[in-house]
Amino acid sequence: MITKKRQLEMALQAIPSHPHPDPNLEQYHTPASIAADVVWNAQAYGDLRDMKVVDLGCGTGILALGVALMGAVEVVGVDVDIDALQVANSEAVRLEVQDKCRFLNMDMNDFHEKADTVIQNPPFGAQKAHRKDADRRFLEKALEVAPVIYSFHLAKTREFLEQIVKALNSNVTHVFNYNFPLPRIYHFHQDEKREVEVVVLRIERME
């Protein structure tokens, strides 16, 4: 039983990043410290324990596995990358939460289950023109799936995103700020590592 945020962070630190990251999918590993903080906050606000939680674009599962460790009774991770999902499945076994976790290899648009909470770190839409609306599409889908969502976005897009959320008949209730490290994993990166300002929005759908 995890009772401290530091315990959660340590459990998540061993989860590997994407084995073959694809720049078109903007696959960046969420740092364990940030994942643990978001999951811990979601638990504190009553959005995880004994609930069904979905992670759209789950990658190797750091957020999904975090919520499983914190008491969610059913966790579903959705991703188009089969290699990342194989890692997520292996880590679920290692962390002994495989009985409550399902990882589905599909496009999030093909996912039609309902849940209590969505927690997601979608593509920021910074690399490819055809993915510039990815954050909006993930928000729309997340609010179809659950009445409460936690979603990562570039801080500079916050005002625009809040307008989208309002148009989707929802409200931003809390904002968490992080400096998100982007290591040099793609050929077009010029710096060994840089940080971008990221917000995690807690959003509630108005019923």
N, C-alpha and C positions, 0 to 999 in steps of 0.2 A: 504493500500500500504506500503510494507516494504522498507524503505529507508536507514536503517543502519544494519550492520552485527550483532550488538548486538540484535536488534529486531528479526532478523531471529533466532539467537541462542536461545533466550527466547521462541520463538514459538515452537522450536523443543525440548526443554528440557522436555516438558510434555509427549512426545511420549514414551510409555512403551517399555521395552525390550521384548525379546521373552518370551512368557508365559511358554513354556516348552522347554528350550534349549536342543538341541541334540548334544552331543560331536562329533558324526560322521559327522555332517554337519558344525561343527565349528561355531556355532551360537553365535557371540559376538555382543553386541549392540554398534553401532558407537556413540561415545560421541557427544552430541549436539554441543560442541565447534568446534570439528573437522569437523562434517558434515556441519555446517554453513560456515566454512572457505572454504571448498572445493566448496560448491555451490556458495558462493560469488565470488570466483575466476573464476568459470566457467561462471558466469554472466558477469564478467568484461572482459573476453576474447570473449564475443559475442556468447556463445555456448548454451544459454538457452532461452532467450526471444523470444516469438512467434515461438517456435520450438517444435518438437516432441522429447521427451526424454524418454529413456528406462533405467530402473534399473534392471539388472539381479541379482538374488539372493537378492531381496529387503528386506527380513525380515519383520519387522513391519513398514517399509516404511519411515524411517527418511530421506534418501536421495531423494527418489521420492517425498515426500511431500515438502521437501525443495525447489526442483526445481519448483514444482507447485506454491508455494508461491512467487517465484521469476520471474514468468511471462511465464513459458512454457505453450503452448496452449494445448498440449496433453502429458500425462505422463502415461507410462505403467510400472507397477512393476510385475516381474515374480519371483515366488518362489514355491518350492515343499511343503512348510509347510503351511497347511490350517489354523492352529491356528494363525500363525503370520500374514497371510493375513487378517484374520478377524479383528485383531487389526488395521492393516493399513487402512482397509475400514472405521472402526469406527473413526479413527483419521482424515481421509479425510473429513468426515462429520463435525467433531468438528472444523476443520480449514477452513471449507467452500470452499473446493477445490474438492469436490466429482464429480462435473460436468466435470472436466478435467482429472480425474484419473481413470485408470482401473487396477485392480490387478488380475493377472491370476495365477491359481494354476496349474503349469506344470513344467516339467523339462526344463531348458533353451535350451536344444538341440532340443526341439519340438517347439520352438518359431521361427517364420520365417518372422516377420514383419520387415520393414525398418524404420529407424529413422534418425534424424539429429545428435543426441548425445546419447552416453551411459555413465551413471555414475554408478559405481558398487564397492562394497566391497566384493569380492569373498573369499571363504575359502583360508587360507594361505597355506594349505597343510602340516600343522605341526604335525597333530595328527595321521592320519591313512595312512598306506602305499598306500592303493588304492585311496587316495585322493591327493597324492603328485603331480599329474599333474593337479590339479584343477585350479590353477592360469593360466596355459597355455591354458586350454580348455576354460576358461572364456574370456581370451584375444582373442582367435581365433573367438569365437562366437560374441563378442562385435564388432570386426572389420568387421564381416559379416553384422551386423545390422546397423552400423553407421560409417561415415568417421572420427568422432572425439570421443574419449573416455577418461574418467577419471577413473582410476582403482587403488585400494588400493593393496599394496603388502608389504611383509617384506623387509626392507631396505637392508638386507644382500643378497637378491636375485636380486638386481637391475641390476647388470652387466649381469647376465644370461638372465633376462627378456628383456634387451635392445637388446640382440642377437636374441631373439625370435621375437621381434617387427620388427627388420630389415629383418628377414627372411619372415615376413608377409607383406613385401613391405610397411612398415609404419615407422614413425619417432617419437621418444620421443621429444616433443617440450618444455616441462616444467616439473620440478620435485618439489613437495611440500613435506616437511619433517615434521613428527609428532611423538610424543611419545604416543603410543596407550595403554591405561590402560586395562589390562585383569583381571577382578575381579575373585574371587574364586567362580565359579558357577558349576564346575564339580568335581566329587569325586577324580580325580587324581591330582587336583591342591594342591600343598603344601603350597603356600603362599596365604595370604589373598588377595593380589593384587600385580601384577607386571606390568612393562611397557615394551613394545617392540617397537623398532624403525621401523616406517612404512613410506613408500613413497607412494604418489599418483602421478601416471604418467599421464600427458596429452599426448595423442598419436593421431597423424593424419595419416590417411591412404593416401598413395600416389596414386593419380588417374591416 
